[in-house]
Amino acid sequence: MVKHVLYLSYDGMTDPLGQSQVLPYIIGLTKAGYSFHLVSFEKPDRYNENRLTIEAICKENSIEWYPLKYTKRPPLLSTVWDVLKMRRISNQLHNKHGLSLIHCRSYISALIGLSFKRKKGIPFLFDMRGFWADERVDGGLWNLDNPLYRWVYNYFKRKELLFLNHSDFTISLTHSGKCEILKWKAVKGLNDRIKVIPCCADLNLFKPVSRDSQGFTLGYLGSLGTWYMLKEMLMLFQQITIKIPSAKFHFLTKDDPAIIYDECKKLGIDSQNISVEESDRKDIPYKTRNWTFSVFFILPCFSKLSSSPTKQGELMGLGIPIICNKGVGDVDAVVEKFDSGIAIDMDKEFDIEACLKKVYNEKDIVNGARDYFSLEQGVKNYLDIYEQII
């Protein structure tokens, strides 16, 4: 008997996140005999650019993909409209196929999962991805001084408890997030229904490439959005250049380079040794081959207890030691366990010289990535949960 799974994602498959943190898992699970119906919300520019690539991947792996247009405006009402679209297509797919499971990625999708569980008895998996409502507040997207945003925040915090208590299983990205949830008195009987699966990496792609330059290069990978502390990372580079004047800072990002160069100007940093370029995912291993360290500083706040930066597993797979900050998910615990870099306490003075002197073992870092961030292990963990639920 075919087991039909509806996978609901408010993130787009034509976004980098969809290609690294959704499709690889689904591809692995289809090989175990599950039939996937993937609903995602696509931003028009990304969709036009990457549609054919995603269609080819889905066709090759027998995944039925239903891309819907992401609605951005007006705020809040646009999300309500998207939820209605998601509900409509979910009903259609259930009527046609008879769903065995709804896999809900984050909170918006879980609204549908909870509804279908209550009304139709279909099991649902709450793949929470983080404390979403708190992320909106911590990131400055929802101002709680505004009564409307305060109401929306409280609505989703009530729903969060319902998702946790009524889902058949919950996925947390971090042990820190899981421990926090299990402290909540309103959450009952969750201990046997919650599992930690971090953001895994495709280590067949993210593997070391031989250096062809021996100079010192600090690297940064990914977007520079809400959470990443650009000013503090540039200040770290400034400290490094005092010790190593020829040091370079190489950014691989699709964000506007002006954001970086403007911040350099404010800090009085000479940007001649700072370079910024875009990169397709498949080219990242080659473009990072000469990085001595990679850095990412993430704003430490409550919602980041549940954060697992995708780049951590990818950088470890490349054998590149990391300079990061404490207080973000399990990041510092992983760094310490696998001796894969240094985690800084942002409230204390940092001994840059000691960091630069330390020699890291590339092989040990790569083995740490295989141990903790392996995509194959991530797929196996999801498969175990699927088999428990169905």
C-alpha positions in Angstrom: 0.0 0.0 0.0 1.4 3.4 -1.0 1.9 5.8 1.9 1.0 9.3 0.8 2.8 12.1 2.7 1.8 15.8 2.4 4.8 18.0 3.0 3.8 21.6 3.7 6.4 24.4 3.6 5.9 28.1 3.8 9.5 28.4 2.6 10.1 28.1 -1.2 11.9 25.2 -2.9 13.5 27.8 -5.2 15.0 29.4 -2.2 18.5 28.2 -1.0 16.9 26.9 2.2 14.5 24.7 0.3 17.3 23.2 -1.8 19.5 22.4 1.3 17.0 21.7 4.1 13.8 20.2 2.4 14.5 18.5 -0.8 17.5 16.3 0.3 15.4 14.8 3.1 12.4 14.2 0.9 14.6 12.5 -1.8 16.0 10.2 0.9 12.5 9.3 2.2 11.1 8.6 -1.2 13.7 5.8 -1.5 12.1 4.2 1.6 8.7 3.9 -0.3 6.9 7.1 0.7 5.0 9.1 -2.0 5.4 12.8 -1.4 3.1 15.7 -2.3 5.1 18.9 -1.7 3.4 22.2 -1.3 5.6 25.3 -1.0 5.2 29.0 -1.4 7.5 30.6 -3.9 8.8 34.2 -4.3 8.2 35.2 -8.0 11.8 36.2 -8.8 13.4 33.1 -7.3 10.7 30.9 -8.9 11.3 32.4 -12.4 15.1 31.9 -11.9 15.1 28.3 -10.4 11.8 26.7 -11.4 13.2 24.4 -14.1 15.9 23.1 -11.8 13.4 22.2 -9.0 11.0 20.7 -11.5 13.8 18.5 -12.8 14.8 17.4 -9.3 11.2 16.5 -8.3 10.6 14.7 -11.6 13.7 12.6 -11.2 12.8 11.6 -7.7 9.0 11.1 -8.2 8.0 14.0 -6.0 4.8 15.8 -6.8 5.5 19.5 -6.4 2.7 22.1 -6.0 4.3 25.5 -6.0 2.0 28.4 -4.8 2.8 32.1 -5.1 4.0 33.6 -1.8 2.0 36.7 -0.9 3.9 39.5 0.8 1.4 42.4 1.0 -0.5 43.6 2.9 1.2 42.3 6.1 -0.7 39.7 8.1 -3.7 39.6 5.7 -1.4 38.2 3.0 -0.4 35.3 5.3 -4.1 34.6 6.1 -4.7 34.4 2.3 -1.7 32.0 1.9 -3.1 29.8 4.7 -6.4 29.6 2.9 -4.6 28.5 -0.3 -2.6 25.9 1.7 -5.8 24.5 3.2 -7.6 24.4 -0.1 -4.9 22.4 -1.9 -4.4 20.1 1.2 -8.1 19.2 1.1 -7.8 18.5 -2.7 -4.8 16.2 -2.2 -6.3 14.3 0.7 -9.5 13.8 -1.3 -7.5 12.5 -4.2 -4.9 10.3 -2.5 -5.9 9.7 1.1 -3.0 11.1 3.2 -1.1 8.9 5.7 0.8 11.8 7.3 1.1 15.6 7.1 4.7 16.8 7.6 4.4 20.5 8.7 7.5 22.6 8.4 7.2 25.4 11.0 4.2 27.2 12.4 2.2 28.4 9.4 2.1 24.9 8.0 1.3 23.4 11.4 -2.0 25.4 11.4 -3.2 23.0 8.6 -1.7 19.9 10.3 -3.5 20.6 13.6 -6.8 21.3 11.8 -6.6 18.1 9.8 -5.6 16.1 12.9 -8.7 17.3 14.7 -11.2 17.1 11.9 -10.0 14.2 9.8 -7.8 12.2 12.2 -4.7 12.5 9.9 -1.4 12.3 11.9 0.9 15.3 11.7 4.5 15.9 12.4 5.4 19.3 13.8 8.8 20.1 12.4 9.1 23.3 14.3 12.4 24.7 13.0 12.6 27.2 15.9 10.5 29.4 18.2 9.0 31.2 15.2 6.8 33.7 17.0 9.7 34.7 19.2 11.9 35.0 16.2 9.6 37.5 14.7 9.7 39.6 17.9 13.5 39.2 18.5 14.2 40.1 14.8 12.1 43.3 15.1 9.5 42.2 12.6 6.7 42.2 15.2 6.6 45.2 17.5 4.7 44.2 20.6 3.9 47.8 21.4 1.5 47.5 18.4 -1.7 45.9 19.7 -2.2 44.0 16.4 1.2 42.4 16.5 0.8 41.7 20.2 -2.4 39.9 19.4 -0.8 37.9 16.6 2.1 37.0 18.8 -0.1 35.7 21.6 -2.2 33.8 19.1 0.8 31.9 17.8 2.1 31.3 21.3 -1.2 29.6 22.2 -1.1 27.6 18.9 2.5 26.6 19.7 1.3 24.8 22.8 -1.4 23.1 20.8 1.1 22.0 18.1 3.4 20.5 20.8 0.6 18.8 22.7 -1.4 17.4 19.7 1.1 16.6 17.1 2.1 13.0 16.8 5.8 14.0 17.0 7.8 17.2 17.2 11.3 17.9 15.7 13.6 20.4 17.5 16.7 21.6 15.7 18.6 21.8 19.0 19.0 20.1 22.4 18.9 23.6 23.9 15.5 24.2 22.3 14.2 20.8 23.4 15.3 21.3 27.0 13.6 24.7 27.1 10.3 23.2 25.8 10.4 20.4 28.3 10.5 23.0 31.1 7.1 24.4 30.1 4.3 23.3 32.5 1.7 23.6 29.8 3.4 20.9 27.6 2.5 17.4 28.6 3.8 14.0 27.8 6.2 15.3 25.1 9.4 13.7 26.2 8.8 10.5 24.2 7.4 12.5 21.2 10.3 14.9 20.6 13.6 14.4 18.8 16.5 16.6 17.9 17.5 16.7 14.3 19.9 19.5 13.4 20.2 21.2 10.0 22.1 18.5 8.2 24.6 19.0 5.3 25.2 17.1 2.1 28.7 16.0 2.9 29.1 14.5 -0.6 29.1 18.1 -1.8 30.6 19.9 1.2 34.0 18.2 1.4 37.5 19.7 1.5 39.2 21.1 -1.6 43.0 21.5 -1.6 44.3 25.0 -0.9 46.2 26.9 -3.6 47.1 29.9 -1.4 48.9 30.0 1.9 47.8 33.5 3.0 45.3 34.1 5.9 41.7 34.4 4.8 38.7 34.9 7.0 35.5 33.7 5.3 31.8 34.4 5.7 29.1 32.2 4.0 25.5 33.1 3.5 23.0 35.9 3.9 23.6 38.9 6.2 20.0 39.3 7.3 18.3 40.0 10.6 20.4 37.8 12.9 24.0 38.1 11.7 26.2 40.6 13.5 28.1 42.2 10.6 29.6 45.0 12.7 31.1 42.6 15.2 32.5 40.3 12.5 34.2 43.2 10.8 35.6 44.3 14.1 37.0 40.8 14.6 38.7 41.1 11.2 40.1 44.5 12.2 41.7 42.8 15.2 43.1 40.1 13.0 44.7 42.7 10.7 46.7 44.1 13.6 48.4 40.7 14.0 48.3 39.8 10.2 48.3 43.0 8.1 47.9 41.0 4.8 44.8 39.1 6.1 41.8 39.0 3.7 38.1 38.8 4.4 36.1 36.9 1.8 32.3 37.1 1.8 30.2 34.5 -0.2 26.8 36.1 -0.2 24.0 37.1 -2.5 23.3 40.2 -0.4 24.2 43.7 -1.7 28.0 44.3 -1.3 27.3 47.9 -0.4 25.9 46.7 3.0 29.4 45.4 3.8 31.4 48.3 2.4 29.2 50.9 4.1 29.7 49.2 7.4 33.5 49.2 6.8 33.4 52.9 6.1 31.5 53.5 9.4 34.1 51.5 11.3 37.1 53.1 9.6 38.2 49.7 8.1 40.2 49.8 4.8 38.1 47.6 2.5 40.9 46.8 0.0 41.4 43.4 1.5 37.7 42.7 1.7 36.0 40.9 -1.3 32.4 40.0 -1.8 31.0 37.6 -4.4 28.0 35.4 -5.1 28.1 31.7 -5.4 25.9 28.9 -6.5 25.6 26.1 -3.9 27.6 23.6 -5.9 30.6 26.1 -6.2 31.0 26.8 -2.5 33.6 24.1 -1.8 35.9 25.4 -4.5 35.4 29.1 -3.6 36.1 28.5 0.1 39.2 26.4 -0.5 41.7 29.0 0.8 39.7 30.0 4.0 41.8 29.8 7.1 38.8 30.4 9.4 35.1 31.0 8.8 33.2 33.3 11.1 29.5 33.8 12.0 28.2 35.8 14.9 24.5 35.5 15.5 22.5 37.7 17.8 22.1 35.7 21.0 18.5 36.0 22.2 15.7 33.7 23.5 14.5 32.5 20.1 18.0 31.5 19.0 18.1 28.7 21.6 16.4 26.7 18.9 18.6 27.8 16.0 20.8 25.4 14.0 22.7 27.4 11.4 22.9 25.3 8.2 26.3 26.7 7.5 27.9 25.1 10.6 27.6 21.5 9.2 28.6 22.7 5.7 31.7 24.5 6.9 32.7 21.5 9.1 32.3 19.3 6.1 34.7 21.5 4.3 37.2 21.1 7.1 37.2 24.9 7.9 37.5 25.8 11.6 34.8 28.3 12.8 34.9 31.4 15.0 31.4 31.8 16.4 29.7 33.2 19.5 28.1 31.4 22.5 24.4 31.4 23.3 23.0 30.2 20.0 21.4 26.8 20.0 24.0 24.0 20.2 26.6 25.8 18.2 29.2 26.2 20.9 28.6 22.7 22.3 29.3 21.2 18.8 32.4 23.4 18.4 33.7 22.2 21.7 32.8 18.5 21.2 34.6 18.2 17.9 37.3 20.8 18.4 36.1 22.5 15.2 36.9 26.1 16.2 36.3 28.6 19.0 33.1 29.9 20.5 33.5 33.5 21.9 31.7 34.9 24.9 30.7 38.3 23.5 30.6 39.8 27.0 34.3 39.1 27.6 37.6 40.1 26.0 38.7 37.8 23.3 42.3 36.6 23.0 42.7 36.8 19.2 46.3 35.8 19.3 45.6 32.5 21.0 43.0 31.7 18.5 45.2 32.4 15.5 48.1 30.3 16.9 46.0 27.2 17.4 46.3 24.5 14.8 43.2 22.5 13.8 43.0 19.1 12.4 41.0 19.2 9.1 40.3 15.4 9.3 38.9 15.7 12.8 36.6 18.5 11.8 35.3 16.6 8.8 34.7 13.5 10.9 32.8 15.7 13.4 30.5 16.8 10.5 29.9 13.2 9.5 29.1 12.3 13.1 26.7 15.2 13.8 25.5 16.7 10.6 25.3 13.8 8.2 22.3 14.0 5.8 22.1 10.2 5.7 21.7 10.1 9.5 19.1 12.9 9.3 17.1 11.0 6.8 17.3 7.8 8.9 16.0 9.8 12.0 13.0 11.1 10.0 12.4 7.6 8.7 12.3 6.2 12.2 9.7 8.9 13.2 7.6 8.3 10.1 7.5 4.6 10.9 6.5 5.3 14.5 3.6 7.6 13.4 2.2 5.6 10.5 
